[in-house]
Amino acid sequence: MRLSLVEIETMDRAALSAAWDAVFGTPVPKRLSSPFMRRFLAFEMQAKERGGLPKGFVSKLQNAARDDRGTPSPGLKPGGRLIREWNGVTHVVDVVEGGFQWKGQLYASLSPIARAITGARWSGPRFFGLKRST
């Protein structure tokens, strides 16, 4: 199926769903918004027009996704411990194989822990003093 960007921009949800099925051969994932479908279909059309993704790109993405877990941070190794005081409360985070443990729960990164502690969107490494603010 060949679509122009103008066609994609003017499609309603039913047409976007039909185009998705024709292009990818699968039904639209549940709860995928129409604006996201438009962006994804437009990207796919542009990639096909220009000969596809760069050589090796998909395998690099797959390797990055596979390698993403298990290496919490270059300077942190399992057995390490991060301590941060916030609003009078001391928080202890243990570095474990595959991520971080805080309050008995395993996290893949520090950012959700920092968010839970502060109630705001913090960079986890920055919150725990592993990166300097710029």
N, CA, C and O atoms as a printed pandas DataFrame, in Angstrom:
     atom_number atom_name residue_name chain_id  residue_number  x_coord  y_coord  z_coord
0              1         N          MET        A               1    0.856   -1.182    0.000
1              2        CA          MET        A               1    0.000    0.000    0.000
2              3         C          MET        A               1    0.897    1.239    0.000
3              4         O          MET        A               1    1.871    1.318    0.749
4              5         N          ARG        A               2    0.557    2.178   -0.833
5              6        CA          ARG        A               2    1.321    3.412   -0.943
6              7         C          ARG        A               2    0.417    4.586   -0.573
7              8         O          ARG        A               2   -0.612    4.814   -1.209
8              9         N          LEU        A               3    0.805    5.312    0.442
9             10        CA          LEU        A               3    0.021    6.448    0.920
10            11         C          LEU        A               3    0.883    7.699    0.885
11            12         O          LEU        A               3    2.098    7.646    1.077
12            13         N          SER        A               4    0.232    8.815    0.639
13            14        CA          SER        A               4    0.949   10.084    0.732
14            15         C          SER        A               4    0.757   10.634    2.146
15            16         O          SER        A               4   -0.163   10.241    2.864
16            17         N          LEU        A               5    1.634   11.540    2.522
17            18        CA          LEU        A               5    1.518   12.157    3.841
18            19         C          LEU        A               5    0.222   12.938    3.969
19            20         O          LEU        A               5   -0.368   12.985    5.048
20            21         N          VAL        A               6   -0.228   13.553    2.882
21            22        CA          VAL        A               6   -1.484   14.310    2.905
22            23         C          VAL        A               6   -2.656   13.365    3.159
23            24         O          VAL        A               6   -3.561   13.689    3.928
24            25         N          GLU        A               7   -2.640   12.193    2.511
25            26        CA          GLU        A               7   -3.708   11.215    2.727
26            27         C          GLU        A               7   -3.735   10.753    4.189
27            28         O          GLU        A               7   -4.799   10.667    4.802
28            29         N          ILE        A               8   -2.570   10.462    4.729
29            30        CA          ILE        A               8   -2.500    9.993    6.108
30            31         C          ILE        A               8   -3.037   11.053    7.061
31            32         O          ILE        A               8   -3.745   10.734    8.016
32            33         N          GLU        A               9   -2.703   12.302    6.805
33            34        CA          GLU        A               9   -3.119   13.402    7.685
34            35         C          GLU        A               9   -4.635   13.585    7.693
35            36         O          GLU        A               9   -5.191   14.032    8.696
36            37         N          THR        A              10   -5.310   13.250    6.600
37            38        CA          THR        A              10   -6.749   13.494    6.508
38            39         C          THR        A              10   -7.608   12.266    6.826
39            40         O          THR        A              10   -8.835   12.356    6.809
40            41         N          MET        A              11   -6.988   11.134    7.111
41            42        CA          MET        A              11   -7.746    9.903    7.383
42            43         C          MET        A              11   -8.434    9.946    8.746
43            44         O          MET        A              11   -7.909   10.504    9.709
44            45         N          ASP        A              12   -9.624    9.340    8.803
45            46        CA          ASP        A              12  -10.272    9.160   10.098
46            47         C          ASP        A              12   -9.742    7.866   10.716
47            48         O          ASP        A              12   -8.941    7.164   10.100
48            49         N          ARG        A              13  -10.190    7.552   11.931
49            50        CA          ARG        A              13   -9.645    6.395   12.643
50            51         C          ARG        A              13   -9.860    5.087   11.887
51            52         O          ARG        A              13   -8.960    4.248   11.847
52            53         N          ALA        A              14  -11.033    4.897   11.290
53            54        CA          ALA        A              14  -11.304    3.655   10.567
54            55         C          ALA        A              14  -10.342    3.500    9.389
55            56         O          ALA        A              14   -9.823    2.409    9.152
56            57         N          ALA        A              15  -10.105    4.579    8.654
57            58        CA          ALA        A              15   -9.178    4.519    7.529
58            59         C          ALA        A              15   -7.748    4.287    7.993
59            60         O          ALA        A              15   -6.993    3.554    7.355
60            61         N          LEU        A              16   -7.374    4.916    9.111
61            62        CA          LEU        A              16   -6.037    4.699    9.662
62            63         C          LEU        A              16   -5.855    3.238   10.074
63            64         O          LEU        A              16   -4.799    2.651    9.834
64            65         N          SER        A              17   -6.879    2.655   10.691
65            66        CA          SER        A              17   -6.807    1.254   11.101
66            67         C          SER        A              17   -6.668    0.332    9.900
67            68         O          SER        A              17   -5.902   -0.631    9.936
68            69         N          ALA        A              18   -7.408    0.627    8.838
69            70        CA          ALA        A              18   -7.316   -0.182    7.619
70            71         C          ALA        A              18   -5.927   -0.038    6.992
71            72         O          ALA        A              18   -5.343   -1.023    6.539
72            73         N          ALA        A              19   -5.406    1.173    6.967
73            74        CA          ALA        A              19   -4.071    1.401    6.410
74            75         C          ALA        A              19   -3.025    0.674    7.243
75            76         O          ALA        A              19   -2.104    0.064    6.698
76            77         N          TRP        A              20   -3.166    0.739    8.561
77            78        CA          TRP        A              20   -2.227    0.057    9.455
78            79         C          TRP        A              20   -2.188   -1.440    9.133
79            80         O          TRP        A              20   -1.120   -2.035    8.992
80            81         N          ASP        A              21   -3.381   -2.029    9.021
81            82        CA          ASP        A              21   -3.482   -3.459    8.736
82            83         C          ASP        A              21   -2.848   -3.789    7.391
83            84         O          ASP        A              21   -2.171   -4.808    7.255
84            85         N          ALA        A              22   -3.066   -2.924    6.389
85            86        CA          ALA        A              22   -2.498   -3.161    5.069
86            87         C          ALA        A              22   -0.980   -3.019    5.059
87            88         O          ALA        A              22   -0.286   -3.799    4.406
88            89         N          VAL        A              23   -0.470   -2.039    5.770
89            90        CA          VAL        A              23    0.974   -1.779    5.773
90            91         C          VAL        A              23    1.729   -2.788    6.628
91            92         O          VAL        A              23    2.760   -3.309    6.201
92            93         N          PHE        A              24    1.231   -3.070    7.825
93            94        CA          PHE        A              24    1.969   -3.912    8.764
94            95         C          PHE        A              24    1.461   -5.349    8.849
95            96         O          PHE        A              24    2.138   -6.215    9.405
96            97         N          GLY        A              25    0.265   -5.608    8.298
97            98        CA          GLY        A              25   -0.274   -6.958    8.327
98            99         C          GLY        A              25   -0.736   -7.408    9.705
99           100         O          GLY        A              25   -0.879   -8.603    9.963
100          101         N          THR        A              26   -0.968   -6.443   10.584
101          102        CA          THR        A              26   -1.448   -6.749   11.932
102          103         C          THR        A              26   -2.509   -5.721   12.310
103          104         O          THR        A              26   -2.513   -4.609   11.784
104          105         N          PRO        A              27   -3.405   -6.089   13.217
105          106        CA          PRO        A              27   -4.367   -5.087   13.683
106          107         C          PRO        A              27   -3.659   -4.012   14.510
107          108         O          PRO        A              27   -2.563   -4.227   15.026
108          109         N          VAL        A              28   -4.295   -2.880   14.620
109          110        CA          VAL        A              28   -3.750   -1.772   15.406
110          111         C          VAL        A              28   -3.660   -2.198   16.870
111          112         O          VAL        A              28   -4.626   -2.745   17.403
112          113         N          PRO        A              29   -2.524   -1.963   17.536
113          114        CA          PRO        A              29   -2.445   -2.277   18.971
114          115         C          PRO        A              29   -3.522   -1.529   19.752
115          116         O          PRO        A              29   -3.902   -0.413   19.398
116          117         N          LYS        A              30   -4.001   -2.159   20.811
117          118        CA          LYS        A              30   -5.052   -1.544   21.624
118          119         C          LYS        A              30   -4.602   -0.193   22.166
119          120         O          LYS        A              30   -3.433   -0.007   22.505
120          121         N          ARG        A              31   -5.518    0.724   22.243
121          122        CA          ARG        A              31   -5.332    2.063   22.821
122          123         C          ARG        A              31   -4.286    2.914   22.102
123          124         O          ARG        A              31   -3.760    3.863   22.683
124          125         N          LEU        A              32   -3.979    2.590   20.856
125          126        CA          LEU        A              32   -3.045    3.412   20.088
126          127         C          LEU        A              32   -3.829    4.597   19.516
127          128         O          LEU        A              32   -4.833    4.412   18.829
128          129         N          SER        A              33   -3.371    5.787   19.801
129          130        CA          SER        A              33   -4.114    6.984   19.396
130          131         C          SER        A              33   -3.993    7.230   17.895
131          132         O          SER        A              33   -3.039    6.787   17.256
132          133         N          SER        A              34   -4.968    7.937   17.350
133          134        CA          SER        A              34   -4.936    8.294   15.923
134          135         C          SER        A              34   -3.718    9.146   15.575
135          136         O          SER        A              34   -3.085    8.890   14.551
136          137         N          PRO        A              35   -3.359   10.157   16.389
137          138        CA          PRO        A              35   -2.155   10.928   16.052
138          139         C          PRO        A              35   -0.899   10.062   16.002
139          140         O          PRO        A              35   -0.038   10.273   15.148
140          141         N          PHE        A              36   -0.785    9.088   16.909
141          142        CA          PHE        A              36    0.386    8.216   16.870
142          143         C          PHE        A              36    0.357    7.334   15.629
143          144         O          PHE        A              36    1.391    7.128   14.994
144          145         N          MET        A              37   -0.827    6.806   15.270
145          146        CA          MET        A              37   -0.933    5.988   14.059
146          147         C          MET        A              37   -0.492    6.802   12.843
147          148         O          MET        A              37    0.231    6.301   11.981
148          149         N          ARG        A              38   -0.934    8.068   12.781
149          150        CA          ARG        A              38   -0.532    8.931   11.663
150          151         C          ARG        A              38    0.987    9.064   11.591
151          152         O          ARG        A              38    1.580    8.912   10.523
152          153         N          ARG        A              39    1.615    9.348   12.738
153          154        CA          ARG        A              39    3.076    9.508   12.769
154          155         C          ARG        A              39    3.785    8.223   12.363
155          156         O          ARG        A              39    4.744    8.251   11.591
156          157         N          PHE        A              40    3.313    7.108   12.882
157          158        CA          PHE        A              40    3.955    5.832   12.611
158          159         C          PHE        A              40    3.809    5.459   11.134
159          160         O          PHE        A              40    4.773    5.027   10.502
160          161         N          LEU        A              41    2.603    5.628   10.590
161          162        CA          LEU        A              41    2.388    5.334    9.169
162          163         C          LEU        A              41    3.204    6.268    8.277
163          164         O          LEU        A              41    3.778    5.832    7.279
164          165         N          ALA        A              42    3.257    7.553    8.636
165          166        CA          ALA        A              42    4.041    8.510    7.853
166          167         C          ALA        A              42    5.522    8.139    7.874
167          168         O          ALA        A              42    6.192    8.196    6.843
168          169         N          PHE        A              43    6.028    7.763    9.035
169          170        CA          PHE        A              43    7.428    7.351    9.135
170          171         C          PHE        A              43    7.679    6.141    8.250
171          172         O          PHE        A              43    8.675    6.098    7.527
172          173         N          GLU        A              44    6.793    5.165    8.300
173          174        CA          GLU        A              44    6.954    3.950    7.507
174          175         C          GLU        A              44    6.940    4.270    6.010
175          176         O          GLU        A              44    7.735    3.719    5.249
176          177         N          MET        A              45    6.041    5.156    5.592
177          178        CA          MET        A              45    5.979    5.530    4.176
178          179         C          MET        A              45    7.264    6.252    3.749
179          180         O          MET        A              45    7.802    5.981    2.675
180          181         N          GLN        A              46    7.743    7.153    4.576
181          182        CA          GLN        A              46    8.971    7.879    4.250
182          183         C          GLN        A              46   10.173    6.937    4.213
183          184         O          GLN        A              46   11.035    7.062    3.343
184          185         N          ALA        A              47   10.230    6.008    5.142
185          186        CA          ALA        A              47   11.343    5.054    5.162
186          187         C          ALA        A              47   11.332    4.199    3.904
187          188         O          ALA        A              47   12.384    3.939    3.321
188          189         N          LYS        A              48   10.143    3.759    3.482
189          190        CA          LYS        A              48   10.049    2.938    2.265
190          191         C          LYS        A              48   10.431    3.737    1.032
191          192         O          LYS        A              48   11.111    3.219    0.147
192          193         N          GLU        A              49   10.000    5.000    0.960
193          194        CA          GLU        A              49   10.345    5.850   -0.188
194          195         C          GLU        A              49   11.840    6.059   -0.313
195          196         O          GLU        A              49   12.367    6.203   -1.417
196          197         N          ARG        A              50   12.521    6.075    0.819
197          198        CA          ARG        A              50   13.968    6.344    0.822
198          199         C          ARG        A              50   14.798    5.067    0.921
199          200         O          ARG        A              50   15.985    5.113    1.244
200          201         N          GLY        A              51   14.170    3.935    0.641
201          202        CA          GLY        A              51   14.920    2.687    0.607
202          203         C          GLY        A              51   14.997    1.954    1.931
203          204         O          GLY        A              51   15.826    1.057    2.089
204          205         N          GLY        A              52   14.171    2.307    2.866
205          206        CA          GLY        A              52   14.148    1.611    4.146
206          207         C          GLY        A              52   15.091    2.217    5.163
207          208         O          GLY        A              52   15.719    3.250    4.930
208          209         N          LEU        A              53   15.168    1.553    6.283
209          210        CA          LEU        A              53   16.038    2.015    7.366
210          211         C          LEU        A              53   17.500    1.738    7.003
211          212         O          LEU        A              53   17.788    0.842    6.210
212          213         N          PRO        A              54   18.410    2.503    7.584
213          214        CA          PRO        A              54   19.830    2.268    7.298
214          215         C          PRO        A              54   20.236    0.828    7.632
215          216         O          PRO        A              54   19.694    0.208    8.547
216          217         N          LYS        A              55   21.201    0.316    6.868
217          218        CA          LYS        A              55   21.684   -1.046    7.053
218          219         C          LYS        A              55   22.147   -1.247    8.510
219          220         O          LYS        A              55   22.907   -0.443    9.050
220          221         N          GLY        A              56   21.679   -2.317    9.116
221          222        CA          GLY        A              56   22.086   -2.645   10.477
222          223         C          GLY        A              56   21.316   -1.930   11.573
223          224         O          GLY        A              56   21.523   -2.211   12.753
224          225         N          PHE        A              57   20.428   -1.006   11.203
225          226        CA          PHE        A              57   19.715   -0.207   12.200
226          227         C          PHE        A              57   18.825   -1.063   13.096
227          228         O          PHE        A              57   18.840   -0.914   14.318
228          229         N          VAL        A              58   18.054   -1.958   12.488
229          230        CA          VAL        A              58   17.134   -2.792   13.267
230          231         C          VAL        A              58   17.921   -3.692   14.219
231          232         O          VAL        A              58   17.528   -3.848   15.375
232          233         N          SER        A              59   19.022   -4.288   13.757
233          234        CA          SER        A              59   19.792   -5.157   14.653
234          235         C          SER        A              59   20.431   -4.347   15.780
235          236         O          SER        A              59   20.556   -4.849   16.897
236          237         N          LYS        A              60   20.840   -3.096   15.507
237          238        CA          LYS        A              60   21.376   -2.247   16.576
238          239         C          LYS        A              60   20.300   -1.940   17.608
239          240         O          LYS        A              60   20.578   -1.951   18.807
240          241         N          LEU        A              61   19.078   -1.668   17.166
241          242        CA          LEU        A              61   17.978   -1.424   18.104
242          243         C          LEU        A              61   17.698   -2.661   18.943
243          244         O          LEU        A              61   17.506   -2.563   20.155
244          245         N          GLN        A              62   17.674   -3.823   18.301
245          246        CA          GLN        A              62   17.409   -5.056   19.034
246          247         C          GLN        A              62   18.514   -5.324   20.058
247          248         O          GLN        A              62   18.229   -5.733   21.183
248          249         N          ASN        A              63   19.763   -5.096   19.675
249          250        CA          ASN        A              63   20.869   -5.287   20.615
250          251         C          ASN        A              63   20.777   -4.305   21.773
251          252         O          ASN        A              63   21.014   -4.678   22.922
252          253         N          ALA        A              64   20.437   -3.064   21.484
253          254        CA          ALA        A              64   20.320   -2.058   22.537
254          255         C          ALA        A              64   19.200   -2.430   23.501
255          256         O          ALA        A              64   19.352   -2.278   24.713
256          257         N          ALA        A              65   18.085   -2.913   22.980
257          258        CA          ALA        A              65   16.967   -3.306   23.842
258          259         C          ALA        A              65   17.349   -4.495   24.712
259          260         O          ALA        A              65   16.985   -4.556   25.887
260          261         N          ARG        A              66   18.080   -5.434   24.133
261          262        CA          ARG        A              66   18.501   -6.625   24.878
262          263         C          ARG        A              66   19.532   -6.267   25.952
263          264         O          ARG        A              66   19.498   -6.812   27.055
264          265         N          ASP        A              67   20.444   -5.350   25.626
265          266        CA          ASP        A              67   21.520   -4.987   26.545
266          267         C          ASP        A              67   21.127   -3.931   27.552
267          268         O          ASP        A              67   21.894   -3.645   28.471
268          269         N          ASP        A              68   19.943   -3.339   27.406
269          270        CA          ASP        A              68   19.551   -2.221   28.254
270          271         C          ASP        A              68   19.457   -2.607   29.723
271          272         O          ASP        A              68   19.808   -1.817   30.600
272          273         N          ARG        A              69   18.994   -3.800   29.990
273          274        CA          ARG        A              69   18.857   -4.221   31.385
274          275         C          ARG        A              69   20.148   -4.888   31.842
275          276         O          ARG        A              69   20.885   -5.449   31.031
276          277         N          GLY        A              70   20.413   -4.829   33.113
277          278        CA          GLY        A              70   21.542   -5.539   33.665
278          279         C          GLY        A              70   22.779   -4.681   33.870
279          280         O          GLY        A              70   23.693   -5.090   34.586
280          281         N          THR        A              71   22.832   -3.526   33.274
281          282        CA          THR        A              71   23.960   -2.622   33.496
282          283         C          THR        A              71   23.393   -1.312   34.007
283          284         O          THR        A              71   23.177   -0.384   33.228
284          285         N          PRO        A              72   23.148   -1.224   35.307
285          286        CA          PRO        A              72   22.491   -0.048   35.877
286          287         C          PRO        A              72   23.161    1.269   35.523
287          288         O          PRO        A              72   22.475    2.227   35.170
288          289         N          SER        A              73   24.461    1.339   35.608
289          290        CA          SER        A              73   25.212    2.535   35.298
290          291         C          SER        A              73   26.676    2.119   35.250
291          292         O          SER        A              73   27.081    1.213   35.978
292          293         N          PRO        A              74   27.475    2.765   34.408
293          294        CA          PRO        A              74   28.854    2.310   34.267
294          295         C          PRO        A              74   29.626    2.228   35.583
295          296         O          PRO        A              74   30.435    1.316   35.752
296          297         N          GLY        A              75   29.404    3.153   36.517
297          298        CA          GLY        A              75   30.161    3.166   37.759
298          299         C          GLY        A              75   29.518    2.377   38.884
299          300         O          GLY        A              75   30.095    2.276   39.967
300          301         N          LEU        A              76   28.348    1.819   38.659
301          302        CA          LEU        A              76   27.635    1.104   39.716
302          303         C          LEU        A              76   27.672   -0.393   39.464
303          304         O          LEU        A              76   27.445   -0.858   38.347
304          305         N          LYS        A              77   27.959   -1.134   40.517
305          306        CA          LYS        A              77   28.012   -2.588   40.407
306          307         C          LYS        A              77   27.112   -3.186   41.479
307          308         O          LYS        A              77   26.902   -2.581   42.530
308          309         N          PRO        A              78   26.578   -4.388   41.208
309          310        CA          PRO        A              78   25.768   -5.041   42.229
310          311         C          PRO        A              78   26.507   -5.089   43.562
311          312         O          PRO        A              78   27.698   -5.392   43.623
312          313         N          GLY        A              79   25.779   -4.786   44.615
313          314        CA          GLY        A              79   26.364   -4.717   45.947
314          315         C          GLY        A              79   26.570   -3.288   46.404
315          316         O          GLY        A              79   26.772   -3.030   47.591
316          317         N          GLY        A              80   26.519   -2.351   45.454
317          318        CA          GLY        A              80   26.662   -0.935   45.794
318          319         C          GLY        A              80   25.404   -0.408   46.456
319          320         O          GLY        A              80   24.354   -1.050   46.424
320          321         N          ARG        A              81   25.517    0.749   47.047
321          322        CA          ARG        A              81   24.376    1.333   47.752
322          323         C          ARG        A              81   24.372    2.840   47.543
323          324         O          ARG        A              81   25.411    3.496   47.631
324          325         N          LEU        A              82   23.199    3.375   47.268
325          326        CA          LEU        A              82   23.010    4.819   47.126
326          327         C          LEU        A              82   22.163    5.295   48.298
327          328         O          LEU        A              82   21.154    4.675   48.634
328          329         N          ILE        A              83   22.568    6.378   48.909
329          330        CA          ILE        A              83   21.822    6.928   50.039
330          331         C          ILE        A              83   21.502    8.378   49.723
331          332         O          ILE        A              83   22.384    9.147   49.341
332          333         N          ARG        A              84   20.223    8.754   49.884
333          334        CA          ARG        A              84   19.803   10.123   49.589
334          335         C          ARG        A              84   18.803   10.552   50.649
335          336         O          ARG        A              84   17.840    9.841   50.936
336          337         N          GLU        A              85   19.038   11.711   51.223
337          338        CA          GLU        A              85   18.096   12.286   52.185
338          339         C          GLU        A              85   17.184   13.241   51.418
339          340         O          GLU        A              85   17.653   14.055   50.623
340          341         N          TRP        A              86   15.889   13.134   51.661
341          342        CA          TRP        A              86   14.917   13.999   50.993
342          343         C          TRP        A              86   13.827   14.365   51.986
343          344         O          TRP        A              86   13.132   13.490   52.503
344          345         N          ASN        A              87   13.677   15.643   52.252
345          346        CA          ASN        A              87   12.661   16.141   53.185
346          347         C          ASN        A              87   12.714   15.428   54.535
347          348         O          ASN        A              87   11.685   15.057   55.100
348          349         N          GLY        A              88   13.928   15.244   55.034
349          350        CA          GLY        A              88   14.102   14.656   56.350
350          351         C          GLY        A              88   14.040   13.146   56.404
351          352         O          GLY        A              88   14.153   12.563   57.482
352          353         N          VAL        A              89   13.862   12.500   55.264
353          354        CA          VAL        A              89   13.785   11.040   55.224
354          355         C          VAL        A              89   14.994   10.521   54.449
355          356         O          VAL        A              89   15.302   11.019   53.366
356          357         N          THR        A              90   15.674    9.527   55.002
357          358        CA          THR        A              90   16.821    8.919   54.321
358          359         C          THR        A              90   16.340    7.734   53.500
359          360         O          THR        A              90   15.663    6.841   54.010
360          361         N          HIS        A              91   16.698    7.739   52.226
361          362        CA          HIS        A              91   16.302    6.672   51.299
362          363         C          HIS        A              91   17.547    5.886   50.912
363          364         O          HIS        A              91   18.568    6.466   50.540
364          365         N          VAL        A              92   17.454    4.558   51.002
365          366        CA          VAL        A              92   18.568    3.679   50.665
366          367         C          VAL        A              92   18.169    2.836   49.456
367          368         O          VAL        A              92   17.144    2.155   49.464
368          369         N          VAL        A              93   18.996    2.898   48.425
369          370        CA          VAL        A              93   18.773    2.128   47.205
370          371         C          VAL        A              93   19.958    1.196   47.023
371          372         O          VAL        A              93   21.104    1.644   46.996
372          373         N          ASP        A              94   19.692   -0.093   46.899
373          374        CA          ASP        A              94   20.744   -1.078   46.679
374          375         C          ASP        A              94   20.872   -1.363   45.187
375          376         O          ASP        A              94   19.871   -1.509   44.485
376          377         N          VAL        A              95   22.112   -1.442   44.711
377          378        CA          VAL        A              95   22.382   -1.808   43.325
378          379         C          VAL        A              95   22.417   -3.331   43.293
379          380         O          VAL        A              95   23.222   -3.956   43.983
380          381         N          VAL        A              96   21.532   -3.926   42.483
381          382        CA          VAL        A              96   21.430   -5.383   42.379
382          383         C          VAL        A              96   21.570   -5.782   40.913
383          384         O          VAL        A              96   21.511   -4.937   40.019
384          385         N          GLU        A              97   21.753   -7.047   40.686
385          386        CA          GLU        A              97   21.843   -7.556   39.321
386          387         C          GLU        A              97   20.543   -7.213   38.587
387          388         O          GLU        A              97   19.461   -7.597   39.030
388          389         N          GLY        A              98   20.643   -6.513   37.500
389          390        CA          GLY        A              98   19.464   -6.166   36.712
390          391         C          GLY        A              98   18.780   -4.870   37.091
391          392         O          GLY        A              98   17.746   -4.543   36.509
392          393         N          GLY        A              99   19.318   -4.109   38.050
393          394        CA          GLY        A              99   18.677   -2.839   38.368
394          395         C          GLY        A              99   18.956   -2.345   39.775
395          396         O          GLY        A              99   20.081   -2.400   40.272
396          397         N          PHE        A             100   17.886   -1.857   40.403
397          398        CA          PHE        A             100   17.997   -1.222   41.713
398          399         C          PHE        A             100   16.860   -1.693   42.595
399          400         O          PHE        A             100   15.747   -1.915   42.118
400          401         N          GLN        A             101   17.138   -1.846   43.880
401          402        CA          GLN        A             101   16.109   -2.253   44.821
402          403         C          GLN        A             101   15.896   -1.139   45.839
403          404         O          GLN        A             101   16.834   -0.654   46.471
404          405         N          TRP        A             102   14.633   -0.752   45.976
405          406        CA          TRP        A             102   14.247    0.281   46.927
406          407         C          TRP        A             102   12.948   -0.146   47.577
407          408         O          TRP        A             102   11.983   -0.478   46.889
408          409         N          LYS        A             103   12.921   -0.138   48.898
409          410        CA          LYS        A             103   11.733   -0.542   49.664
410          411         C          LYS        A             103   11.228   -1.917   49.233
411          412         O          LYS        A             103   10.023   -2.150   49.144
412          413         N          GLY        A             104   12.175   -2.826   48.967
413          414        CA          GLY        A             104   11.809   -4.194   48.626
414          415         C          GLY        A             104   11.326   -4.414   47.211
415          416         O          GLY        A             104   10.924   -5.527   46.869
416          417         N          GLN        A             105   11.351   -3.390   46.376
417          418        CA          GLN        A             105   10.871   -3.513   45.000
418          419         C          GLN        A             105   12.023   -3.295   44.031
419          420         O          GLN        A             105   12.883   -2.447   44.269
420          421         N          LEU        A             106   12.045   -4.062   42.930
421          422        CA          LEU        A             106   13.096   -3.960   41.924
422          423         C          LEU        A             106   12.705   -2.949   40.850
423          424         O          LEU        A             106   11.575   -2.956   40.363
424          425         N          TYR        A             107   13.641   -2.085   40.487
425          426        CA          TYR        A             107   13.441   -1.081   39.449
426          427         C          TYR        A             107   14.548   -1.229   38.409
427          428         O          TYR        A             107   15.687   -1.538   38.759
428          429         N          ALA        A             108   14.228   -1.013   37.144
429          430        CA          ALA        A             108   15.218   -1.105   36.081
430          431         C          ALA        A             108   16.115    0.128   36.043
431          432         O          ALA        A             108   17.252    0.051   35.580
432          433         N          SER        A             109   15.613    1.262   36.527
433          434        CA          SER        A             109   16.426    2.477   36.517
434          435         C          SER        A             109   16.136    3.296   37.781
435          436         O          SER        A             109   15.209    3.010   38.539
436          437         N          LEU        A             110   16.961    4.318   37.973
437          438        CA          LEU        A             110   16.812    5.163   39.159
438          439         C          LEU        A             110   15.693    6.195   39.024
439          440         O          LEU        A             110   15.165    6.660   40.034
440          441         N          SER        A             111   15.329    6.556   37.816
441          442        CA          SER        A             111   14.353    7.633   37.620
442          443         C          SER        A             111   12.994    7.350   38.250
443          444         O          SER        A             111   12.438    8.251   38.879
444          445         N          PRO        A             112   12.422    6.144   38.118
445          446        CA          PRO        A             112   11.136    5.920   38.790
446          447         C          PRO        A             112   11.243    5.994   40.315
447          448         O          PRO        A             112   10.282    6.363   40.990
448          449         N          ILE        A             113   12.398    5.646   40.847
449          450        CA          ILE        A             113   12.600    5.745   42.295
450          451         C          ILE        A             113   12.616    7.215   42.701
451          452         O          ILE        A             113   11.956    7.611   43.661
452          453         N          ALA        A             114   13.382    8.024   41.954
453          454        CA          ALA        A             114   13.438    9.461   42.246
454          455         C          ALA        A             114   12.054   10.087   42.127
455          456         O          ALA        A             114   11.696   10.955   42.923
456          457         N          ARG        A             115   11.286    9.659   41.156
457          458        CA          ARG        A             115    9.934   10.185   40.960
458          459         C          ARG        A             115    9.040    9.813   42.140
459          460         O          ARG        A             115    8.258   10.635   42.617
460          461         N          ALA        A             116    9.160    8.562   42.611
461          462        CA          ALA        A             116    8.343    8.118   43.749
462          463         C          ALA        A             116    8.715    8.886   45.019
463          464         O          ALA        A             116    7.844    9.202   45.829
464          465         N          ILE        A             117    9.983    9.182   45.193
465          466        CA          ILE        A             117   10.434    9.892   46.388
466          467         C          ILE        A             117    9.990   11.352   46.363
467          468         O          ILE        A             117    9.507   11.875   47.367
468          469         N          THR        A             118   10.154   12.014   45.207
469          470        CA          THR        A             118    9.922   13.458   45.133
470          471         C          THR        A             118    8.527   13.839   44.661
471          472         O          THR        A             118    8.041   14.927   44.972
472          473         N          GLY        A             119    7.885   12.958   43.918
473          474        CA          GLY        A             119    6.603   13.308   43.316
474          475         C          GLY        A             119    6.768   14.154   42.064
475          476         O          GLY        A             119    5.786   14.678   41.538
476          477         N          ALA        A             120    7.997   14.292   41.581
477          478        CA          ALA        A             120    8.271   15.084   40.380
478          479         C          ALA        A             120    9.145   14.262   39.431
479          480         O          ALA        A             120    9.756   13.271   39.832
480          481         N          ARG        A             121    9.191   14.684   38.181
481          482        CA          ARG        A             121    9.989   13.979   37.182
482          483         C          ARG        A             121   11.455   14.402   37.285
483          484         O          ARG        A             121   11.858   15.435   36.751
484          485         N          TRP        A             122   12.227   13.599   37.968
485          486        CA          TRP        A             122   13.652   13.834   38.151
486          487         C          TRP        A             122   14.431   12.844   37.295
487          488         O          TRP        A             122   13.947   11.747   37.017
488          489         N          SER        A             123   15.608   13.219   36.885
489          490        CA          SER        A             123   16.577   12.270   36.356
490          491         C          SER        A             123   17.091   11.503   37.569
491          492         O          SER        A             123   17.611   12.107   38.507
492          493         N          GLY        A             124   16.953   10.191   37.560
493          494        CA          GLY        A             124   17.400    9.394   38.688
494          495         C          GLY        A             124   18.884    9.567   38.989
495          496         O          GLY        A             124   19.251    9.806   40.139
496          497         N          PRO        A             125   19.759    9.450   37.962
497          498        CA          PRO        A             125   21.187    9.645   38.238
498          499         C          PRO        A             125   21.484   11.038   38.805
499          500         O          PRO        A             125   22.352   11.183   39.666
500          501         N          ARG        A             126   20.786   12.035   38.337
501          502        CA          ARG        A             126   21.009   13.386   38.852
502          503         C          ARG        A             126   20.521   13.503   40.301
503          504         O          ARG        A             126   21.201   14.085   41.145
504          505         N          PHE        A             127   19.345   12.948   40.578
505          506        CA          PHE        A             127   18.790   13.006   41.925
506          507         C          PHE        A             127   19.720   12.346   42.942
507          508         O          PHE        A             127   19.887   12.840   44.056
508          509         N          PHE        A             128   20.322   11.223   42.544
509          510        CA          PHE        A             128   21.203   10.502   43.463
510          511         C          PHE        A             128   22.654   10.970   43.398
511          512         O          PHE        A             128   23.539   10.348   43.985
512          513         N          GLY        A             129   22.896   12.068   42.682
513          514        CA          GLY        A             129   24.230   12.681   42.672
514          515         C          GLY        A             129   25.238   11.995   41.778
515          516         O          GLY        A             129   26.443   12.181   41.947
516          517         N          LEU        A             130   24.759   11.192   40.815
517          518        CA          LEU        A             130   25.676   10.523   39.899
518          519         C          LEU        A             130   26.009   11.384   38.698
519          520         O          LEU        A             130   27.008   11.148   38.019
520          521         N          LYS        A             131   25.179   12.383   38.430
521          522        CA          LYS        A             131   25.425   13.331   37.334
522          523         C          LYS        A             131   25.289   14.732   37.877
523          524         O          LYS        A             131   24.445   15.001   38.732
524          525         N          ARG        A             132   26.103   15.604   37.389
525          526        CA          ARG        A             132   25.999   16.998   37.792
526          527         C          ARG        A             132   24.958   17.709   36.963
527          528         O          ARG        A             132   24.761   17.379   35.794
528          529         N          SER        A             133   24.286   18.684   37.555
529          530        CA          SER        A             133   23.315   19.476   36.793
530          531         C          SER        A             133   24.080   20.399   35.859
531          532         O          SER        A             133   25.184   20.852   36.165
532          533         N          THR        A             134   23.466   20.665   34.715
533          534        CA          THR        A             134   24.138   21.510   33.720
534          535         C          THR        A             134   23.622   22.909   33.754
535          536         O          THR        A             134   24.077   23.754   32.983
